[in-house]
Amino acid sequence: MSTLRNNLWIAATVGLMAVGGCATTGGSLNSSAKSLERSAYALQEEANDSDVRSDFRRDARELAEETRDFRRVVEDRDSSREDVHDAFEDVSKRYHAMRDEVERDRDHEANAEFRDVTEAYLDVEREMRSRDSRRDRVARDD
């Protein structure tokens, strides 16, 4: 009887670990998406509080909105991989356009403010690549 109970505990523990592993993988992208959104909104606040050009303020606001939309897609359990990929592409286009603008203007203050967004964006990009490579490995194994 106690052996059966021990085996049931072991099976339950292994099952929970497997579920936790899946949740952790998705949670990592979720966490990175939240961090990117926070960084983008912080950039927007900095842009609103400083004497930067109005187009920089607009771009910061639009980037923040794109990151919010991306986070929502990531959190939505009904979102497909394609939905997540498409939302990331929107963020990526906006991020790269703004990064190019910051680099072109050679504004040290804007560059410093944009640094946190860049770090968070790179985390999301790594997570997206990791998801794609896992999906590719699973597809090859099938």
TIRO-2110 file (N, C-alpha, C; in Angstrom, 1 decimal):
// TIRO-2110
0.8, -1.2, 0.0, N, 1, A
0.0, 0.0, 0.0, CA, 1, A
0.9, 1.3, 0.0, C, 1, A
1.9, 1.3, 0.9, N, 2, A
2.7, 2.5, 0.9, CA, 2, A
3.6, 2.6, -0.4, C, 2, A
3.9, 1.5, -1.0, N, 3, A
4.6, 1.6, -2.3, CA, 3, A
3.8, 2.2, -3.4, C, 3, A
2.5, 1.8, -3.4, N, 4, A
1.6, 2.4, -4.4, CA, 4, A
1.4, 3.9, -4.1, C, 4, A
1.3, 4.3, -2.9, N, 5, A
1.2, 5.7, -2.5, CA, 5, A
2.4, 6.4, -3.0, C, 5, A
3.6, 5.9, -2.7, N, 6, A
4.9, 6.5, -3.1, CA, 6, A
4.9, 6.6, -4.6, C, 6, A
4.5, 5.6, -5.4, N, 7, A
4.6, 5.7, -6.8, CA, 7, A
3.6, 6.7, -7.3, C, 7, A
2.4, 6.9, -6.7, N, 8, A
1.5, 7.9, -7.1, CA, 8, A
2.1, 9.3, -6.8, C, 8, A
2.7, 9.5, -5.7, N, 9, A
3.4, 10.8, -5.4, CA, 9, A
4.5, 11.1, -6.4, C, 9, A
5.2, 10.1, -6.8, N, 10, A
6.3, 10.3, -7.7, CA, 10, A
5.7, 10.7, -9.1, C, 10, A
4.6, 9.9, -9.5, N, 11, A
4.0, 10.2, -10.8, CA, 11, A
3.4, 11.6, -10.8, C, 11, A
2.7, 12.0, -9.7, N, 12, A
2.1, 13.3, -9.6, CA, 12, A
3.2, 14.4, -9.6, C, 12, A
4.3, 14.2, -8.9, N, 13, A
5.4, 15.2, -8.9, CA, 13, A
6.0, 15.3, -10.3, C, 13, A
6.3, 14.2, -11.0, N, 14, A
6.8, 14.3, -12.3, CA, 14, A
5.9, 15.0, -13.3, C, 14, A
4.6, 14.7, -13.1, N, 15, A
3.6, 15.4, -14.0, CA, 15, A
3.6, 16.9, -13.7, C, 15, A
3.6, 17.3, -12.5, N, 16, A
3.6, 18.7, -12.2, CA, 16, A
4.9, 19.4, -12.7, C, 16, A
6.0, 18.7, -12.6, N, 17, A
7.3, 19.3, -13.1, CA, 17, A
7.2, 19.5, -14.6, C, 17, A
6.5, 18.5, -15.3, N, 18, A
6.4, 18.6, -16.8, CA, 18, A
5.5, 19.8, -17.1, C, 18, A
4.4, 20.0, -16.4, N, 19, A
3.5, 21.1, -16.7, CA, 19, A
4.2, 22.4, -16.3, C, 19, A
4.9, 22.4, -15.2, N, 20, A
5.7, 23.6, -14.8, CA, 20, A
6.7, 24.0, -15.9, C, 20, A
7.4, 23.0, -16.5, N, 21, A
8.4, 23.3, -17.5, CA, 21, A
7.8, 23.9, -18.7, C, 21, A
6.6, 23.5, -19.1, N, 22, A
5.9, 24.1, -20.3, CA, 22, A
5.5, 25.5, -19.9, C, 22, A
4.9, 25.7, -18.7, N, 23, A
4.5, 27.0, -18.3, CA, 23, A
5.7, 28.0, -18.2, C, 23, A
6.8, 27.5, -17.7, N, 24, A
8.0, 28.3, -17.6, CA, 24, A
8.5, 28.8, -19.0, C, 24, A
8.4, 28.0, -20.0, N, 25, A
8.8, 28.4, -21.3, CA, 25, A
8.0, 29.5, -21.8, C, 25, A
6.7, 29.4, -21.7, N, 26, A
5.8, 30.4, -22.1, CA, 26, A
5.9, 31.6, -21.2, C, 26, A
6.1, 31.4, -20.0, N, 27, A
6.2, 32.5, -19.0, CA, 27, A
7.4, 33.3, -19.2, C, 27, A
8.4, 32.8, -19.8, N, 28, A
9.6, 33.5, -20.0, CA, 28, A
9.4, 34.6, -21.1, C, 28, A
8.7, 34.2, -22.2, N, 29, A
8.3, 35.2, -23.2, CA, 29, A
7.3, 36.2, -22.6, C, 29, A
6.4, 35.8, -21.8, N, 30, A
5.5, 36.6, -21.1, CA, 30, A
6.2, 37.7, -20.3, C, 30, A
7.1, 37.2, -19.5, N, 31, A
7.9, 38.1, -18.6, CA, 31, A
8.7, 39.1, -19.5, C, 31, A
9.3, 38.6, -20.5, N, 32, A
10.1, 39.5, -21.4, CA, 32, A
9.2, 40.6, -22.1, C, 32, A
8.0, 40.1, -22.5, N, 33, A
7.1, 41.1, -23.1, CA, 33, A
6.6, 42.1, -22.1, C, 33, A
6.4, 41.8, -20.9, N, 34, A
6.0, 42.7, -19.8, CA, 34, A
7.1, 43.7, -19.6, C, 34, A
8.4, 43.2, -19.6, N, 35, A
9.5, 44.1, -19.3, CA, 35, A
9.7, 45.1, -20.5, C, 35, A
9.5, 44.6, -21.7, N, 36, A
9.6, 45.5, -22.9, CA, 36, A
8.5, 46.6, -22.8, C, 36, A
7.3, 46.2, -22.4, N, 37, A
6.2, 47.1, -22.3, CA, 37, A
6.5, 48.2, -21.3, C, 37, A
7.0, 47.8, -20.1, N, 38, A
7.4, 48.7, -19.0, CA, 38, A
8.5, 49.7, -19.5, C, 38, A
9.5, 49.1, -20.2, N, 39, A
10.6, 50.0, -20.7, CA, 39, A
10.1, 51.0, -21.7, C, 39, A
9.2, 50.5, -22.6, N, 40, A
8.7, 51.4, -23.6, CA, 40, A
7.8, 52.5, -23.0, C, 40, A
7.0, 52.2, -22.0, N, 41, A
6.2, 53.2, -21.4, CA, 41, A
7.0, 54.2, -20.6, C, 41, A
8.1, 53.7, -20.0, N, 42, A
9.0, 54.6, -19.3, CA, 42, A
9.7, 55.5, -20.2, C, 42, A
10.0, 55.0, -21.4, N, 43, A
10.6, 55.9, -22.5, CA, 43, A
9.6, 57.0, -22.9, C, 43, A
8.3, 56.6, -23.0, N, 44, A
7.3, 57.5, -23.4, CA, 44, A
7.2, 58.6, -22.3, C, 44, A
7.2, 58.2, -21.0, N, 45, A
7.1, 59.2, -19.9, CA, 45, A
8.3, 60.1, -20.0, C, 45, A
9.5, 59.6, -20.2, N, 46, A
10.7, 60.5, -20.3, CA, 46, A
10.5, 61.4, -21.5, C, 46, A
10.0, 61.0, -22.6, N, 47, A
9.9, 61.8, -23.8, CA, 47, A
8.8, 62.9, -23.5, C, 47, A
7.8, 62.6, -22.8, N, 48, A
6.7, 63.6, -22.4, CA, 48, A
7.3, 64.6, -21.5, C, 48, A
8.2, 64.2, -20.6, N, 49, A
8.7, 65.1, -19.5, CA, 49, A
9.9, 65.9, -20.0, C, 49, A
10.4, 65.7, -21.1, N, 50, A
11.6, 66.4, -21.6, CA, 50, A
11.3, 67.2, -22.8, C, 50, A
12.3, 68.0, -23.2, N, 51, A
12.2, 68.9, -24.3, CA, 51, A
12.7, 68.2, -25.6, C, 51, A
12.1, 67.1, -25.9, N, 52, A
12.4, 66.4, -27.2, CA, 52, A
11.4, 66.8, -28.3, C, 52, A
11.8, 66.5, -29.5, N, 53, A
10.9, 66.8, -30.6, CA, 53, A
9.6, 66.1, -30.5, C, 53, A
8.6, 66.7, -31.0, N, 54, A
7.2, 66.1, -30.9, CA, 54, A
7.2, 64.8, -31.7, C, 54, A
8.0, 64.6, -32.8, N, 55, A
7.9, 63.3, -33.5, CA, 55, A
8.6, 62.2, -32.6, C, 55, A
9.5, 62.5, -31.8, N, 56, A
10.1, 61.5, -30.9, CA, 56, A
9.1, 61.1, -29.9, C, 56, A
8.3, 62.1, -29.3, N, 57, A
7.3, 61.8, -28.4, CA, 57, A
6.2, 60.9, -29.0, C, 57, A
5.8, 61.2, -30.3, N, 58, A
4.9, 60.4, -31.0, CA, 58, A
5.4, 59.0, -31.2, C, 58, A
6.6, 58.9, -31.6, N, 59, A
7.2, 57.5, -31.9, CA, 59, A
7.3, 56.7, -30.6, C, 59, A
7.7, 57.4, -29.5, N, 60, A
7.7, 56.7, -28.2, CA, 60, A
6.4, 56.2, -27.8, C, 60, A
5.3, 57.0, -28.0, N, 61, A
4.0, 56.6, -27.7, CA, 61, A
3.5, 55.4, -28.5, C, 61, A
3.8, 55.5, -29.8, N, 62, A
3.5, 54.4, -30.7, CA, 62, A
4.2, 53.1, -30.4, C, 62, A
5.5, 53.2, -30.0, N, 63, A
6.2, 52.0, -29.6, CA, 63, A
5.6, 51.4, -28.3, C, 63, A
5.3, 52.3, -27.4, N, 64, A
4.6, 51.8, -26.2, CA, 64, A
3.3, 51.1, -26.5, C, 64, A
2.5, 51.6, -27.4, N, 65, A
1.3, 51.0, -27.7, CA, 65, A
1.5, 49.6, -28.4, C, 65, A
2.5, 49.6, -29.3, N, 66, A
2.8, 48.3, -30.0, CA, 66, A
3.3, 47.2, -28.9, C, 66, A
4.1, 47.6, -28.0, N, 67, A
4.5, 46.7, -27.0, CA, 67, A
3.4, 46.2, -26.1, C, 67, A
2.4, 47.1, -25.8, N, 68, A
1.2, 46.7, -25.0, CA, 68, A
0.4, 45.7, -25.8, C, 68, A
0.2, 45.9, -27.1, N, 69, A
-0.5, 45.0, -28.0, CA, 69, A
0.2, 43.6, -28.0, C, 69, A
1.5, 43.7, -28.2, N, 70, A
2.3, 42.4, -28.2, CA, 70, A
2.1, 41.6, -26.9, C, 70, A
2.3, 42.3, -25.8, N, 71, A
2.1, 41.6, -24.5, CA, 71, A
0.7, 41.0, -24.4, C, 71, A
-0.3, 41.7, -24.8, N, 72, A
-1.7, 41.1, -24.8, CA, 72, A
-1.8, 39.9, -25.6, C, 72, A
-1.2, 39.9, -26.8, N, 73, A
-1.2, 38.7, -27.7, CA, 73, A
-0.5, 37.6, -27.0, C, 73, A
0.7, 37.8, -26.4, N, 74, A
1.4, 36.8, -25.8, CA, 74, A
0.6, 36.2, -24.6, C, 74, A
-0.1, 37.0, -23.9, N, 75, A
-0.8, 36.5, -22.7, CA, 75, A
-2.1, 35.8, -23.1, C, 75, A
-2.6, 36.1, -24.3, N, 76, A
-3.9, 35.5, -24.7, CA, 76, A
-3.7, 34.0, -25.1, C, 76, A
-4.3, 33.1, -24.4, N, 77, A
-4.1, 31.7, -24.6, CA, 77, A
-4.7, 31.3, -25.9, C, 77, A
-5.6, 32.1, -26.5, N, 78, A
-6.2, 31.7, -27.8, CA, 78, A
-5.3, 32.2, -29.0, C, 78, A
-4.2, 32.9, -28.7, N, 79, A
-3.4, 33.4, -29.8, CA, 79, A
-2.6, 32.2, -30.3, C, 79, A
-2.5, 32.2, -31.6, N, 80, A
-1.7, 31.2, -32.3, CA, 80, A
-0.2, 31.7, -32.4, C, 80, A
0.7, 30.8, -32.7, N, 81, A
2.1, 31.2, -32.9, CA, 81, A
2.2, 32.2, -34.0, C, 81, A
1.4, 32.1, -35.0, N, 82, A
1.4, 33.2, -36.1, CA, 82, A
0.9, 34.5, -35.5, C, 82, A
-0.1, 34.5, -34.6, N, 83, A
-0.5, 35.8, -34.0, CA, 83, A
0.6, 36.4, -33.2, C, 83, A
1.3, 35.6, -32.5, N, 84, A
2.5, 36.1, -31.7, CA, 84, A
3.6, 36.6, -32.6, C, 84, A
3.8, 35.9, -33.6, N, 85, A
4.9, 36.3, -34.6, CA, 85, A
4.5, 37.6, -35.3, C, 85, A
3.3, 37.7, -35.7, N, 86, A
2.8, 38.9, -36.4, CA, 86, A
2.9, 40.1, -35.4, C, 86, A
2.5, 40.0, -34.2, N, 87, A
2.6, 41.0, -33.2, CA, 87, A
4.0, 41.4, -33.0, C, 87, A
4.9, 40.5, -32.9, N, 88, A
6.3, 40.8, -32.7, CA, 88, A
6.9, 41.5, -33.9, C, 88, A
6.5, 41.1, -35.1, N, 89, A
6.9, 41.9, -36.3, CA, 89, A
6.5, 43.3, -36.2, C, 89, A
5.3, 43.6, -35.7, N, 90, A
4.9, 45.0, -35.6, CA, 90, A
5.8, 45.8, -34.6, C, 90, A
6.1, 45.1, -33.5, N, 91, A
6.9, 45.8, -32.5, CA, 91, A
8.3, 45.9, -33.1, C, 91, A
8.8, 44.9, -33.8, N, 92, A
10.2, 45.0, -34.3, CA, 92, A
10.3, 46.1, -35.3, C, 92, A
9.4, 46.3, -36.2, N, 93, A
9.4, 47.4, -37.2, CA, 93, A
9.5, 48.7, -36.5, C, 93, A
8.6, 48.9, -35.5, N, 94, A
8.5, 50.2, -34.7, CA, 94, A
9.8, 50.4, -33.9, C, 94, A
10.3, 49.3, -33.3, N, 95, A
11.6, 49.5, -32.5, CA, 95, A
12.7, 49.8, -33.4, C, 95, A
12.9, 49.2, -34.5, N, 96, A
14.0, 49.4, -35.4, CA, 96, A
14.0, 50.8, -36.0, C, 96, A
12.8, 51.3, -36.4, N, 97, A
12.6, 52.6, -36.9, CA, 97, A
13.0, 53.7, -35.9, C, 97, A
12.6, 53.4, -34.6, N, 98, A
12.9, 54.4, -33.6, CA, 98, A
14.4, 54.3, -33.2, C, 98, A
15.0, 53.1, -33.2, N, 99, A
16.4, 53.0, -32.9, CA, 99, A
17.2, 53.7, -34.0, C, 99, A
16.8, 53.5, -35.2, N, 100, A
17.5, 54.2, -36.3, CA, 100, A
17.5, 55.7, -36.1, C, 100, A
16.3, 56.2, -35.7, N, 101, A
16.1, 57.6, -35.5, CA, 101, A
17.0, 58.1, -34.4, C, 101, A
17.1, 57.4, -33.3, N, 102, A
17.9, 57.8, -32.2, CA, 102, A
19.4, 57.8, -32.6, C, 102, A
19.8, 56.8, -33.3, N, 103, A
21.2, 56.7, -33.8, CA, 103, A
21.5, 57.9, -34.7, C, 103, A
20.6, 58.1, -35.6, N, 104, A
20.8, 59.2, -36.7, CA, 104, A
21.0, 60.6, -36.0, C, 104, A
20.1, 60.8, -35.0, N, 105, A
20.2, 62.1, -34.3, CA, 105, A
21.4, 62.3, -33.4, C, 105, A
22.1, 61.2, -33.0, N, 106, A
23.2, 61.3, -32.2, CA, 106, A
23.0, 62.0, -30.9, C, 106, A
21.8, 61.9, -30.4, N, 107, A
21.4, 62.5, -29.1, CA, 107, A
21.7, 61.6, -28.0, C, 107, A
22.7, 62.0, -27.2, N, 108, A
23.2, 61.1, -26.1, CA, 108, A
22.1, 60.8, -25.1, C, 108, A
21.3, 61.8, -24.8, N, 109, A
20.2, 61.7, -23.8, CA, 109, A
19.2, 60.7, -24.3, C, 109, A
18.8, 60.8, -25.5, N, 110, A
17.8, 59.9, -26.1, CA, 110, A
18.4, 58.5, -26.2, C, 110, A
19.6, 58.4, -26.5, N, 111, A
20.3, 57.1, -26.6, CA, 111, A
20.3, 56.4, -25.2, C, 111, A
20.6, 57.2, -24.2, N, 112, A
20.6, 56.6, -22.8, CA, 112, A
19.2, 56.2, -22.4, C, 112, A
18.2, 57.0, -22.7, N, 113, A
16.8, 56.6, -22.4, CA, 113, A
16.3, 55.4, -23.2, C, 113, A
16.9, 55.2, -24.4, N, 114, A
16.4, 54.1, -25.2, CA, 114, A
17.1, 52.8, -24.8, C, 114, A
18.2, 52.9, -24.1, N, 115, A
19.0, 51.7, -23.7, CA, 115, A
18.2, 50.6, -23.0, C, 115, A
17.3, 51.0, -22.1, N, 116, A
16.5, 50.0, -21.4, CA, 116, A
15.5, 49.3, -22.4, C, 116, A
15.0, 50.0, -23.3, N, 117, A
14.1, 49.5, -24.3, CA, 117, A
14.9, 48.5, -25.2, C, 117, A
16.1, 48.8, -25.5, N, 118, A
16.9, 47.9, -26.3, CA, 118, A
17.2, 46.6, -25.6, C, 118, A
17.5, 46.7, -24.3, N, 119, A
17.8, 45.5, -23.6, CA, 119, A
16.6, 44.6, -23.5, C, 119, A
15.4, 45.2, -23.2, N, 120, A
14.2, 44.4, -23.1, CA, 120, A
13.8, 43.9, -24.5, C, 120, A
14.0, 44.6, -25.5, N, 121, A
13.7, 44.2, -26.9, CA, 121, A
14.5, 43.0, -27.2, C, 121, A
15.8, 43.0, -26.9, N, 122, A
16.7, 41.9, -27.2, CA, 122, A
16.3, 40.6, -26.5, C, 122, A
15.8, 40.8, -25.2, N, 123, A
15.3, 39.6, -24.5, CA, 123, A
14.2, 39.0, -25.2, C, 123, A
13.2, 39.8, -25.6, N, 124, A
12.1, 39.3, -26.4, CA, 124, A
12.5, 38.6, -27.7, C, 124, A
13.4, 39.3, -28.4, N, 125, A
13.9, 38.7, -29.6, CA, 125, A
14.5, 37.3, -29.4, C, 125, A
15.3, 37.2, -28.3, N, 126, A
15.9, 35.9, -27.9, CA, 126, A
14.8, 34.8, -27.6, C, 126, A
13.8, 35.2, -26.9, N, 127, A
12.7, 34.3, -26.6, CA, 127, A
12.0, 33.9, -27.8, C, 127, A
11.8, 34.8, -28.8, N, 128, A
11.1, 34.5, -30.0, CA, 128, A
11.9, 33.5, -30.8, C, 128, A
13.2, 33.7, -30.9, N, 129, A
14.1, 32.8, -31.6, CA, 129, A
14.1, 31.4, -31.0, C, 129, A
14.1, 31.4, -29.6, N, 130, A
14.1, 30.2, -28.9, CA, 130, A
12.8, 29.4, -29.2, C, 130, A
11.7, 30.1, -29.2, N, 131, A
10.4, 29.4, -29.5, CA, 131, A
10.4, 28.9, -30.9, C, 131, A
11.0, 29.6, -31.9, N, 132, A
11.0, 29.2, -33.3, CA, 132, A
11.9, 28.0, -33.4, C, 132, A
13.1, 28.0, -32.7, N, 133, A
14.0, 26.8, -32.8, CA, 133, A
13.4, 25.6, -32.2, C, 133, A
12.7, 25.7, -31.1, N, 134, A
12.0, 24.6, -30.5, CA, 134, A
10.9, 24.0, -31.4, C, 134, A
10.2, 24.9, -32.0, N, 135, A
9.1, 24.5, -32.9, CA, 135, A
9.7, 23.8, -34.1, C, 135, A
10.8, 24.3, -34.6, N, 136, A
11.5, 23.6, -35.8, CA, 136, A
12.0, 22.3, -35.4, C, 136, A
12.6, 22.1, -34.2, N, 137, A
13.1, 20.8, -33.7, CA, 137, A
11.9, 19.8, -33.6, C, 137, A
10.8, 20.3, -33.1, N, 138, A
9.7, 19.4, -32.9, CA, 138, A
9.1, 19.0, -34.3, C, 138, A
9.1, 19.9, -35.2, N, 139, A
8.6, 19.6, -36.6, CA, 139, A
9.5, 18.6, -37.2, C, 139, A
10.9, 18.7, -37.0, N, 140, A
11.8, 17.8, -37.6, CA, 140, A
11.6, 16.4, -37.0, C, 140, A
11.4, 16.3, -35.7, N, 141, A
11.2, 15.1, -35.0, CA, 141, A
10.0, 14.3, -35.4, C, 141, A
9.0, 15.0, -35.9, N, 142, A
7.7, 14.4, -36.3, CA, 142, A
7.8, 13.7, -37.6, C, 142, A
END
